[in-house]
Amino acid sequence: DAWLIITLHLASVSLLASAVIPFFVDSPILLKIGFGGIAIVVVFLIQWTLAKTRYSLLQRVILVECGPLHNKINYSDITSIRPTNSPLSSPALSLNRLQINHRGHRFGTIISPINQEEFLQELVSRDPGLELNGLVVTRHTEHGIDEA
């Protein structure tokens, strides 16, 4: 969603502008340097997240990258994938999201690939145990669909 990216860029600009203000008023130099330093670090992290949020389908895993954070989800651990509009914090730059439920993670991982259909089709083609129905992916086991 463009509005989310624009909002994060505006937040960065606002934070940098507010970090400069102490240099124009009578305040201790440590306050100026401290506040400016914190602002620069926060802006750097926001911009890093915007520049490096991506999802790569590798041989056996989905590599989820979001700024300095990286997570690997084994295809074999995926139990289901469903669309969500959850606003929970996640490595996603849109509210048009996919929730990947996978073993070992109680709440799953929420991502927002640009082309969800293409992403899911490619994922399902890499793991024969996964089945795609619209934007919902389920895992088939020997006994039917895995509802875990």
N, C-alpha and C positions, 0 to 999 in steps of 0.2 A: 504494500500500500504506500503510495507516494506521500500521503499526509504524515505517516509515521516517520519516514526518512527525513522529510522536511522539518518536522518537529524536533528530531534529534540534532539536525544541523543548526537550527535556530537556538536550541539549548546550548550548543557548543559556542556559538557566537556570543550569546548573552553571558555565558559564564566567563569567557575571555574578556568581554567588555567590563564586567563587574570586577574582574581581577586587576584591571588597569586603574580603576577609580581610586584605590588607596594611594596611588602614587601622586595624585593631584590634590590630596588633602593632607592635613597635618596628622600623620600617624607614625608610630614607631617603624623603623626599617624592618625589624623582624616580622612584624605583622604584614608589611607589604610583600616581603619575600616569601613568607609562609603561605599567605593566601594566594599569591600568584603561582607559586609552585604547585599547590594543591589543584588549582584551577587548570593548570597546564596538564597535569597527570590525568585528571578526569576527562578533559577534552580529548587527550590522546587515546584513552580507553574507548570513549564513545566513537571516535573516528576509526579506530582499529576494528571495532565491532562492525561498523557500517561497511568498511572496505573488505573485511574478511569473514563474512558469514556465508558459508556454502556447504553443500551436501554432495559428497562424491560417492558413487556406487563403485566400490572396488571389487576385487575377485570374490571375497567372502564377507565383506562388511560394508556398512554405510559409514563413511567418515563424516562426522558432523563437526564443522569448524565454526567458531564464533569468537572473533578476536583472539585473545590469548588461550581460549579454552578449546579442547579437542575431545571428542568422544567417539568411540567405535561401537557400532551395534552389529553383532553377528547376525547374518540372515537367518541362521538356524534358531536364534533366540526370539525372533519376531513371532508374536502370537496373533496380533491383529493390527490393522491401521485404519483409522477412521477420521473423517473431516471434523474439525473443531474450530470454534471461534473464541476459544478460551483466551482471556487476557493475561493468564499467568506468565510470569517471567520465563523465557525460553529462548533458545537460539533461533529466533524467527523474526523477520523484519516485516511481517504482515499479520493481520488478524485472520486471514484466510489460511488456515493451518491444517496440518495433519498430525494426529497423535499416534505415535508408534508405541504400541504396548509390547514390551519385551521382557523376557525372564530376567530376574535380578533387579528390576526397577519397578517399584510399586506404582508410580504415577506415569511411567513411560517417558518418552521424549517427544517434545512438540517441535515441529519444523515447518518451514513455509517455502517449499520449492516453487519457482516461478511457474513452471508448467507441471502441475500436480499429476495430470493424467499420464503424461509422458514419463515422469519419474516413476510412478507406480507400475506402469507397463514394463519398463526396463527392469525394475526390481523383481517383479514376478517372473520375468523371463530368466532371471539368474537363480531362482530357487523354485524347483518344481513342486515343493510342498505348499507354496502360497497360491491362493486363488483370488483374482480380481473381479469384483462385481461393482461397476460404477467407480466410485472413489473409496470403496471399502475393500480391504484385503483381509482374508482369513487364512489360517493355517489348517490344512487337512492332516489328520493323523490316521493311523490304522483303524481307528474307531469312529471316524467322522471328523467334524470340525472341532478344533481345539478352542475352547471358550476361556482359556486361562487369561 
